Amino acid sequence: MKLKELTRFIRNKFQFYIVFTCMKELLRTCISILIPILLSKIILKATSGNVNEVLFFAIIILSIELVELIIFCISDIQLQKNLSKNKHVCKLEFYKFFFDRPLHALFSLEVGKTKEKLNDDFETITKKYTSTYPKTITSLLSAIAYFLYLVSLSPWIALIFFAISLLQVIPPIMIRKYLQVNYDDCRDIEAELTNFVVGGYRAFLLIKLYKLDNWWKKKLAVLHKKYSKIGRKSIYTGTAESVLNDMINSILTYVTYGIIGMLVLNGVVMLDVGIQAIAVSGSVFGLVKTIFEVIRDVAVSRAAEIRLSDSSLSTESTEGHIRTGDINVSDLTFSYDENVLISNLSLSMNHPKISVMKGSNGSGKTTLLYLIAGVLKSNTGEVSIDGISSSSLSSSNYPRDLFFLPQEDAVFNFTAIELFGMMLPDRNDEVLEQAKRFGLNEDLLHGSKISELSGGERKKVFLTIAFVIDPVLMILDEPTNSLDVEGKAQLKELLRQRDKRTLLVTHDGFMDDIAGQTYVINKGANDENI
C-alpha cells in the first residue's frame, strides 16, 4: 500500500463524519444568524414598551436554544461513536501500511521514529480529515452565509467587516514556517530519546555491571537539554501566536464597536441593523480566523505526510511467488558505517536440496544470509531468488515461499501453542506431532510463554513451524545453536528427508555429511565452492 492509498482510505472512512459535521455546523450558523435578528426585535420592542411581544420573542429564542441543545447533544454522541470506530479501523490500516513494507525497510526502522510515526504522525494525518477539512468547508460556507446576511443589512457593514477581518491572516502566516520546523524537530528528538531509553532498558544490567550508569545519565541529560531547547522554541512560537491573536482580537472588537456606533450616529444604518451587526461580529471574525488557521494545520499535516513518505518506507514490493528457490548473487557489495562487510561477491546457490555456508566469525556469512532473505538491502549489486530481487520480496512470500530463521529467536509473551494457532491454524495435529519429534511436550507448549523457554526449547518451537510449513526455500542461521544432541539429530534427519531447497549457515561440522554444496565465505568473498 502506498501513502496515497492510505490517505485515500482514511479520507473515505471519514466522509460521513465530514458531511455530518458540516451539516451540523451550518445549522449552527443559521441559528447564529437567526438569534441576532430575534434579539434586535426584542430590543426594539422593549424600547417601545411592548412587553407581550418581548416575552413572545424571548420564548422563541429559548425554544430555539433548547432544541439546538438537544439536537447537538444527540448528534455529537453519534459523531463521536462514528469517529472512534473509524479511527480504530484507520489505525489498523495504518499498521498494515507499515507491515506491507519489505523486510529491509522494517528492519531499518528505529524504535523511536516508529513510535512517533505510529502515534503523532497518525494523529496529525487523521486530524486533517476529522478537523481541518470540516473546519475549512463549514468556515467557508458559513462565512459566505454571514457575508450575504451582512450585505442584506448594509453593504457598508459587509465591506468593513471583510476588510478588517483580514488582519487575522497575520499570525498564521507569520508562524507557519516555524510550526512546520518545530513539528519535525520535536518528533526527531522524541524519537532519539525513546531510542536511548529503550536501549538503556535492554542493557540496564550491563550498564550496572560495568559502572556505566553515570555515563548513561549524563547522555540522557544532554538529550533532555536538547529537547528542552526545542520545546522552548515551540513555546515561544505558541506564545507569539497567542499574543498576536489577542492583540488583533482586541483591535477587531473595539474597532467594530466604534465603526458601528459611528454608522448608527450618522444615520448610515438603523439601530436594529447595528445591533445585529455587533451580535454577529464575533462569529464572523471567528470564522475568518478559522479559515486562516487552516494554513497552519495544513502545514503541520504536510510535515507528517512527508515524514511518512521517506525512503525507508517507500520501497515497493514485487508480487510473485518463489517456485524453485534458485539464489543468484551478482557483484554484491555491502558496507555498514564505512566498514565493508561484503565486496564484489558473485555466486549461485542452486543445489536441489542442502547448501551450507561456512566461515569464521566476522567473515560476512550472516550478513549475506540477511541480504538473501531480504532483511538487508545491498549497496550495489543484485541478490535474487528465482529472478525476484530479495529487497522487493512481498509479504506473500513469507513464510510459505521463504522461511528465514535467524540466530536469535523471537521472544513472544504468548505460548507456543498460541503461536502455532496463529501461523498454522488448520494443521494442529501435524504441528503437535512435529513438536513431539523435537521433544516438546504439551505441558510446555500450553503452559509456558515463549519468553520463558530456554534457548534450545525456543529453537525447537520455530524449527517445528519451519518443517510443518515446508517452504520452497528454508534459510537457517546457526540452527544447531542451543540444541541438545537429540535436537541436532532430529534436525539433521528432517533436513535429510526434506526434498526442497535449504540454505544454512553453520560452524558445526555435524551437518557436513548431508550438505550437497558448501560455500566458504571469507570477508564477504566466496573462497571455496565444494
C-alpha positions as CSV (number, residue, x, y, z in Angstrom):
1,M,0.0,0.0,0.0
2,K,1.3,3.5,-0.9
3,L,0.8,6.6,1.2
4,K,-1.7,8.0,-1.3
5,E,-3.8,4.8,-1.0
6,L,-3.6,5.0,2.8
7,T,-4.7,8.7,2.9
8,R,-7.5,7.9,0.4
9,F,-8.7,5.1,2.6
10,I,-8.6,7.4,5.7
11,R,-10.5,10.1,3.8
12,N,-13.2,7.7,2.6
13,K,-13.7,6.3,6.2
14,F,-14.3,9.8,7.5
15,Q,-16.6,11.0,4.6
16,F,-19.8,10.5,6.7
17,Y,-18.2,12.3,9.7
18,I,-17.1,15.2,7.4
19,V,-20.5,15.6,5.8
20,F,-22.5,15.3,9.1
21,T,-20.2,17.7,10.9
22,C,-20.5,20.2,8.1
23,M,-24.3,20.0,8.2
24,K,-24.3,20.4,12.0
25,E,-22.1,23.4,11.9
26,L,-24.1,25.0,9.0
27,L,-27.2,24.6,11.1
28,R,-25.4,26.3,14.0
29,T,-24.6,29.1,11.6
30,C,-28.2,29.5,10.6
31,I,-29.2,29.7,14.2
32,S,-26.5,32.1,15.0
33,I,-27.9,34.4,12.3
34,L,-31.5,33.9,13.4
35,I,-30.8,34.7,17.1
36,P,-29.4,38.3,16.5
37,I,-32.4,39.0,14.3
38,L,-34.8,38.0,17.1
39,L,-32.6,39.8,19.6
40,S,-32.8,43.0,17.7
41,K,-36.6,42.7,17.7
42,I,-36.6,42.2,21.5
43,I,-34.6,45.3,22.0
44,L,-36.8,47.4,19.6
45,K,-40.0,46.0,21.3
46,A,-38.5,46.7,24.7
47,T,-37.8,50.3,23.8
48,S,-41.3,50.8,22.6
49,G,-42.7,49.2,25.8
50,N,-44.4,46.2,24.1
51,V,-44.0,43.6,26.9
52,N,-46.1,40.9,25.3
53,E,-44.0,40.8,22.1
54,V,-40.8,40.9,24.1
55,L,-41.9,37.8,26.0
56,F,-43.0,36.2,22.8
57,F,-39.6,36.6,21.1
58,A,-37.8,35.7,24.2
59,I,-39.7,32.4,24.4
60,I,-38.9,31.7,20.7
61,I,-35.2,32.3,21.4
62,L,-35.3,30.0,24.4
63,S,-37.1,27.3,22.4
64,I,-34.6,27.5,19.6
65,E,-31.7,27.3,22.0
66,L,-33.3,24.2,23.8
67,V,-34.0,22.4,20.5
68,E,-30.4,23.2,19.4
69,L,-29.0,21.8,22.6
70,I,-31.0,18.5,22.3
71,I,-30.2,18.1,18.6
72,F,-26.5,18.8,19.0
73,C,-26.1,16.6,22.1
74,I,-27.6,13.6,20.2
75,S,-25.6,14.3,17.0
76,D,-22.4,14.8,19.0
77,I,-22.8,11.4,20.6
78,Q,-23.3,9.7,17.3
79,L,-20.4,11.6,15.7
80,Q,-18.1,10.6,18.5
81,K,-19.1,6.9,18.1
82,N,-18.5,7.1,14.4
83,L,-15.2,8.9,14.9
84,S,-13.9,6.4,17.4
85,K,-14.9,3.4,15.3
86,N,-13.4,4.6,12.1
87,K,-10.3,5.9,13.8
88,H,-9.7,2.4,15.1
89,V,-10.2,1.0,11.6
90,C,-7.8,3.5,10.1
91,K,-5.2,2.7,12.8
92,L,-5.3,-0.9,11.8
93,E,-4.9,0.1,8.2
94,F,-2.0,2.3,9.2
95,Y,-0.3,-0.6,10.9
96,K,-0.9,-2.6,7.7
97,F,0.8,0.2,5.7
98,F,3.9,-0.3,7.9
99,F,3.9,-4.1,7.8
100,D,3.5,-4.1,4.0
101,R,7.0,-2.7,3.7
102,P,9.8,-5.1,2.6
103,L,11.8,-6.7,5.3
104,H,14.8,-4.5,5.0
105,A,12.6,-1.4,5.4
106,L,11.1,-2.8,8.6
107,F,14.5,-3.9,9.8
108,S,16.0,-0.4,9.4
109,L,13.2,1.3,11.4
110,E,14.3,2.7,14.8
111,V,12.0,2.2,17.8
112,G,11.7,5.9,18.5
113,K,10.9,7.0,14.9
114,T,8.5,4.2,14.5
115,K,6.7,5.2,17.7
116,E,6.5,8.8,16.5
117,K,5.1,7.7,13.1
118,L,2.5,5.3,14.6
119,N,1.3,7.8,17.2
120,D,1.9,11.5,16.5
121,D,2.0,11.4,12.7
122,F,-1.1,9.2,12.5
123,E,-3.0,11.6,14.8
124,T,-1.8,14.5,12.7
125,I,-3.0,12.9,9.4
126,T,-6.3,11.8,10.8
127,K,-6.8,15.3,12.2
128,K,-6.6,16.6,8.6
129,Y,-9.9,14.7,7.8
130,T,-11.6,14.9,11.2
131,S,-10.9,18.6,11.9
132,T,-9.1,20.5,9.1
133,Y,-11.5,19.5,6.3
134,P,-14.7,20.1,8.2
135,K,-13.4,23.4,9.6
136,T,-12.4,24.5,6.1
137,I,-15.7,23.6,4.5
138,T,-18.0,24.9,7.2
139,S,-16.0,28.1,7.8
140,L,-16.1,29.0,4.1
141,L,-19.8,28.3,3.7
142,S,-20.7,30.0,7.0
143,A,-18.5,33.0,6.1
144,I,-20.4,33.3,2.8
145,A,-23.7,33.0,4.6
146,Y,-22.7,35.7,7.1
147,F,-21.4,37.9,4.3
148,L,-24.7,37.7,2.4
149,Y,-26.6,38.3,5.6
150,L,-24.4,41.4,6.3
151,V,-24.9,42.6,2.7
152,S,-28.7,42.4,3.3
153,L,-28.3,44.5,6.4
154,S,-25.8,47.0,4.9
155,P,-23.3,46.7,2.1
156,W,-21.1,49.1,4.0
157,I,-21.0,46.9,7.1
158,A,-20.3,43.8,5.0
159,L,-17.4,45.5,3.3
160,I,-15.9,46.9,6.5
161,F,-16.2,43.5,8.3
162,F,-14.5,41.8,5.4
163,A,-11.7,44.3,5.3
164,I,-10.8,44.4,9.0
165,S,-11.1,40.6,9.4
166,L,-8.1,40.2,7.0
167,L,-5.9,41.3,9.9
168,Q,-6.3,37.8,11.3
169,V,-4.2,36.4,8.5
170,I,-1.1,37.8,10.1
171,P,-0.5,35.3,13.0
172,P,-0.8,32.0,10.9
173,I,1.2,33.4,8.0
174,M,4.0,34.5,10.4
175,I,4.3,31.3,12.3
176,R,3.5,28.7,9.6
177,K,7.2,28.1,8.8
178,Y,8.2,27.9,12.5
179,L,5.4,25.4,13.3
180,Q,6.5,23.0,10.5
181,V,10.1,23.2,11.6
182,N,9.2,22.7,15.3
183,Y,7.0,19.8,14.4
184,D,9.8,17.9,12.7
185,D,12.4,18.8,15.4
186,C,10.1,17.7,18.2
187,R,9.3,14.4,16.5
188,D,13.0,13.7,15.8
189,I,14.3,14.5,19.4
190,E,11.4,12.5,20.9
191,A,12.4,9.6,18.7
192,E,16.0,9.9,19.7
193,L,15.0,10.0,23.4
194,T,12.9,6.9,23.0
195,N,15.7,5.0,21.3
196,F,18.1,5.9,24.0
197,V,15.7,4.9,26.9
198,V,14.8,1.7,25.2
199,G,18.4,0.9,24.6
200,G,19.2,1.5,28.2
201,Y,16.3,-0.6,29.3
202,R,17.6,-3.5,27.3
203,A,21.1,-3.1,28.7
204,F,20.4,-1.9,32.3
205,L,22.1,-5.0,33.7
206,L,25.3,-4.4,31.7
207,I,25.2,-0.7,32.5
208,K,25.3,-1.5,36.2
209,L,27.8,-4.3,35.9
210,Y,30.3,-2.1,34.1
211,K,29.6,1.1,36.0
212,L,28.3,2.9,33.0
213,D,25.3,4.4,34.9
214,N,26.9,7.9,35.2
215,W,27.7,8.0,31.5
216,W,24.1,6.9,30.7
217,K,22.6,9.6,32.9
218,K,24.8,12.3,31.5
219,K,23.9,11.3,28.0
220,L,20.2,11.3,28.9
221,A,20.6,14.8,30.5
222,V,22.2,16.0,27.2
223,L,19.3,14.7,25.2
224,H,16.8,16.3,27.6
225,K,18.6,19.6,27.4
226,K,18.4,19.4,23.6
227,Y,14.7,18.5,23.9
228,S,14.1,21.5,26.3
229,K,15.7,23.8,23.8
230,I,13.4,22.7,21.0
231,G,10.5,22.7,23.4
232,R,11.2,26.4,24.3
233,K,11.1,27.3,20.6
234,S,7.7,25.7,20.4
235,I,6.6,27.6,23.5
236,Y,7.9,30.9,22.1
237,T,6.1,30.2,18.8
238,G,2.8,29.3,20.5
239,T,3.1,32.3,22.8
240,A,3.8,34.7,19.9
241,E,0.8,33.4,18.1
242,S,-1.4,33.8,21.2
243,V,-0.2,37.4,21.8
244,L,-0.8,38.3,18.2
245,N,-4.2,36.8,18.3
246,D,-5.2,38.6,21.5
247,M,-3.9,41.9,20.2
248,I,-5.8,41.5,16.9
249,N,-9.0,40.3,18.6
250,S,-8.9,43.5,20.8
251,I,-8.4,45.7,17.8
252,L,-11.2,44.0,15.9
253,T,-13.6,44.2,18.9
254,Y,-13.1,47.9,19.7
255,V,-12.8,49.0,16.1
256,T,-16.0,47.2,15.2
257,Y,-17.9,48.8,18.1
258,G,-16.6,52.2,17.1
259,I,-17.4,51.8,13.4
260,I,-20.9,50.5,14.0
261,G,-21.5,53.3,16.6
262,M,-20.4,55.9,14.1
263,L,-22.6,54.5,11.3
264,V,-25.6,54.5,13.6
265,L,-25.0,58.0,14.9
266,N,-24.5,59.3,11.4
267,G,-27.7,57.6,10.2
268,V,-26.0,55.4,7.7
269,V,-27.6,52.3,9.3
270,M,-30.6,51.9,11.6
271,L,-30.1,50.9,15.3
272,D,-31.6,47.4,14.8
273,V,-29.1,46.8,12.0
274,G,-26.2,48.0,14.2
275,I,-27.4,45.6,17.0
276,Q,-27.5,42.6,14.6
277,A,-24.1,43.5,13.1
278,I,-22.5,43.7,16.6
279,A,-24.2,40.5,17.6
280,V,-22.7,38.5,14.7
281,S,-19.3,40.3,14.6
282,G,-17.7,37.8,16.9
283,S,-18.9,34.8,14.8
284,V,-17.8,36.4,11.6
285,F,-14.3,37.2,12.8
286,G,-14.1,33.7,14.4
287,L,-14.9,32.1,11.1
288,V,-12.4,34.2,9.2
289,K,-9.8,33.3,11.8
290,T,-10.6,29.6,11.5
291,I,-10.1,29.8,7.7
292,F,-6.7,31.4,8.2
293,E,-5.7,28.8,10.9
294,V,-6.2,26.1,8.3
295,I,-3.0,27.4,6.7
296,R,-1.2,26.4,9.9
297,D,-3.0,23.0,10.2
298,V,-2.2,22.1,6.6
299,A,1.5,22.9,7.1
300,V,1.6,20.5,10.1
301,S,-0.3,17.8,8.2
302,R,2.0,18.2,5.2
303,A,5.1,17.8,7.5
304,A,3.6,14.5,8.9
305,E,2.9,13.1,5.4
306,I,6.5,14.0,4.3
307,R,7.8,12.1,7.3
308,L,5.7,9.0,6.4
309,S,6.8,9.1,2.8
310,D,10.5,8.9,3.5
311,S,12.8,6.5,1.6
312,S,12.8,3.9,4.4
313,L,9.0,3.4,3.9
314,S,8.5,3.9,0.2
315,T,10.2,0.8,-1.3
316,E,7.8,-1.1,-3.5
317,S,7.3,-4.9,-3.2
318,T,7.1,-7.2,-6.2
319,E,4.3,-9.6,-6.4
320,G,5.4,-13.1,-7.4
321,H,6.0,-16.5,-5.8
322,I,9.2,-18.4,-5.3
323,R,9.0,-21.6,-7.4
324,T,12.3,-23.4,-7.0
325,G,14.5,-21.3,-4.7
326,D,17.4,-20.6,-7.1
327,I,19.7,-18.0,-5.4
328,N,21.8,-15.7,-7.5
329,V,24.3,-13.1,-6.2
330,S,25.9,-10.8,-8.6
331,D,28.6,-8.2,-7.9
332,L,27.3,-7.7,-4.4
333,T,28.8,-5.1,-2.1
334,F,27.5,-4.2,1.3
335,S,29.0,-1.9,3.9
336,Y,27.9,-0.6,7.3
337,D,29.3,2.6,8.8
338,E,32.1,2.6,6.2
339,N,33.0,-0.9,7.2
340,V,32.9,-3.1,4.1
341,L,31.5,-6.5,5.0
342,I,31.0,-7.9,1.5
343,S,32.8,-6.8,-1.6
344,N,32.0,-7.7,-5.2
345,L,30.7,-11.1,-4.4
346,S,29.1,-13.3,-7.1
347,L,27.8,-16.8,-6.7
348,S,24.9,-19.1,-7.5
349,M,23.2,-21.5,-5.0
350,N,21.1,-23.9,-6.9
351,H,21.6,-27.3,-5.3
352,P,18.2,-29.1,-5.2
353,K,18.5,-29.9,-1.5
354,I,21.0,-28.6,1.0
355,S,23.6,-25.8,0.6
356,V,25.8,-25.0,3.6
357,M,27.7,-21.7,4.1
358,K,30.7,-21.6,6.4
359,G,33.2,-19.1,7.5
360,S,34.9,-17.6,10.6
361,N,33.3,-15.1,12.8
362,G,33.1,-11.7,11.1
363,S,33.5,-13.2,7.6
364,G,30.2,-11.8,6.4
365,K,28.2,-15.1,6.2
366,T,25.3,-13.9,8.4
367,T,25.2,-10.6,6.6
368,L,25.0,-12.5,3.3
369,L,22.2,-14.6,4.7
370,Y,20.3,-11.4,5.7
371,L,20.8,-10.0,2.2
372,I,19.5,-13.2,0.6
373,A,16.4,-13.2,2.9
374,G,15.7,-9.6,2.1
375,V,16.3,-8.3,5.7
376,L,19.1,-6.1,4.4
377,K,19.4,-4.2,1.2
378,S,22.7,-4.2,-0.8
379,N,24.6,-1.0,-1.5
380,T,25.4,-2.2,-5.0
381,G,24.9,-5.5,-7.0
382,E,22.0,-7.8,-7.1
383,V,20.6,-10.6,-4.9
384,S,17.7,-12.5,-6.3
385,I,15.6,-15.6,-5.7
386,D,14.0,-17.1,-8.9
387,G,14.7,-13.8,-10.5
388,I,12.8,-11.8,-7.8
389,S,15.1,-9.2,-6.1
390,S,15.4,-10.1,-2.4
391,S,14.9,-6.5,-1.5
392,S,11.5,-6.4,-3.1
393,L,10.0,-9.6,-1.8
394,S,6.4,-9.0,-0.6
395,S,4.6,-10.3,2.5
396,S,3.0,-13.0,0.3
397,N,6.5,-14.7,0.1
398,Y,6.8,-15.2,3.9
399,P,6.8,-17.8,5.3
400,R,5.2,-20.1,2.8
401,D,7.7,-19.5,0.0
402,L,10.6,-18.5,2.1
403,F,11.1,-19.3,5.8
404,F,14.0,-17.5,7.5
405,L,15.2,-18.5,11.0
406,P,17.8,-16.0,12.4
407,Q,20.3,-17.0,15.1
408,E,18.3,-15.1,17.7
409,D,14.9,-16.5,18.1
410,A,11.9,-14.1,18.6
411,V,10.8,-13.8,22.3
412,F,7.0,-13.5,22.5
413,N,4.8,-13.2,25.5
414,F,2.4,-15.9,24.5
415,T,2.6,-19.7,24.4
416,A,4.0,-21.9,21.6
417,I,0.5,-23.4,21.1
418,E,-0.9,-19.9,20.6
419,L,1.9,-19.2,18.0
420,F,1.0,-22.5,16.2
421,G,-2.6,-21.5,16.1
422,M,-1.8,-18.1,14.6
423,M,0.6,-19.5,11.9
424,L,-0.8,-22.9,11.3
425,P,-4.5,-22.7,12.3
426,D,-5.6,-25.7,10.3
427,R,-2.7,-28.1,11.0
428,N,-2.9,-28.6,14.7
429,D,-2.4,-32.4,14.7
430,E,0.5,-32.1,12.3
431,V,2.3,-29.4,14.3
432,L,1.9,-31.2,17.6
433,E,3.3,-34.4,16.1
434,Q,6.3,-32.4,14.7
435,A,6.8,-30.8,18.1
436,K,6.9,-34.2,19.8
437,R,9.7,-35.3,17.5
438,F,11.7,-32.4,18.8
439,G,10.9,-33.5,22.4
440,L,8.4,-30.7,23.2
441,N,5.6,-32.0,25.4
442,E,2.1,-30.5,25.5
443,D,2.6,-29.1,29.1
444,L,5.5,-27.0,27.8
445,L,3.6,-25.9,24.7
446,H,0.5,-24.9,26.6
447,G,1.8,-23.8,29.9
448,S,4.9,-21.6,29.2
449,K,5.3,-18.4,27.3
450,I,7.9,-18.5,24.6
451,S,9.8,-15.8,26.5
452,E,10.0,-18.3,29.4
453,L,11.5,-21.1,27.4
454,S,15.2,-22.0,27.2
455,G,17.2,-21.1,24.1
456,G,17.0,-24.7,22.9
457,E,13.3,-25.0,23.5
458,R,12.6,-21.8,21.6
459,K,14.7,-23.0,18.7
460,K,12.7,-26.3,18.6
461,V,9.4,-24.3,18.5
462,F,10.5,-22.3,15.5
463,L,12.1,-25.4,13.7
464,T,8.7,-27.2,14.3
465,I,6.9,-24.4,12.4
466,A,9.6,-24.4,9.6
467,F,9.2,-28.1,8.9
468,V,5.4,-28.1,9.1
469,I,5.2,-25.2,6.7
470,D,7.8,-26.9,4.4
471,P,8.6,-23.8,2.3
472,V,10.1,-23.7,-1.1
473,L,13.3,-22.2,0.4
474,M,14.3,-22.6,4.0
475,I,17.1,-20.3,5.3
476,L,18.6,-21.2,8.7
477,D,21.3,-19.3,10.5
478,E,23.2,-21.5,13.0
479,P,20.2,-23.7,13.7
480,T,22.1,-26.1,15.9
481,N,22.9,-23.3,18.4
482,S,21.4,-24.2,21.8
483,L,20.1,-27.6,20.6
484,D,20.8,-30.7,22.6
485,V,22.2,-33.9,21.0
486,E,18.7,-35.3,20.3
487,G,17.6,-32.0,18.8
488,K,20.5,-31.9,16.5
489,A,19.9,-35.4,15.4
490,Q,16.2,-34.7,14.7
491,L,17.1,-31.6,12.8
492,K,19.6,-33.5,10.7
493,E,17.1,-36.2,9.9
494,L,14.4,-33.8,8.9
495,L,16.8,-31.9,6.6
496,R,17.9,-35.2,5.0
497,Q,14.2,-36.1,4.4
498,R,13.3,-32.7,3.0
499,D,13.1,-32.6,-0.8
500,K,13.1,-28.8,-1.2
501,R,15.9,-26.3,-1.0
502,T,17.6,-25.4,2.3
503,L,20.4,-22.9,2.9
504,L,22.0,-22.9,6.3
505,V,24.9,-21.1,7.9
506,T,26.7,-23.3,10.5
507,H,30.1,-23.6,12.1
508,D,29.0,-27.1,13.3
509,G,30.6,-30.0,11.3
510,F,27.6,-32.1,12.3
511,M,25.8,-31.2,9.1
512,D,28.7,-31.7,6.7
513,D,27.7,-35.2,5.5
514,I,24.3,-34.1,4.3
515,A,25.4,-30.9,2.5
516,G,25.1,-31.1,-1.3
517,Q,27.0,-27.9,-1.8
518,T,29.3,-26.0,0.6
519,Y,30.4,-22.3,0.4
520,V,33.3,-21.0,2.5
521,I,32.9,-17.2,3.0
522,N,35.9,-15.2,3.9
523,K,35.4,-11.4,4.4
524,G,32.5,-11.5,2.1
525,A,34.2,-13.4,-0.7
526,N,33.5,-16.9,-1.8
527,D,36.9,-18.6,-1.3
528,E,35.7,-22.1,-2.0
529,N,32.8,-23.8,-3.6
530,I,32.8,-27.5,-2.7
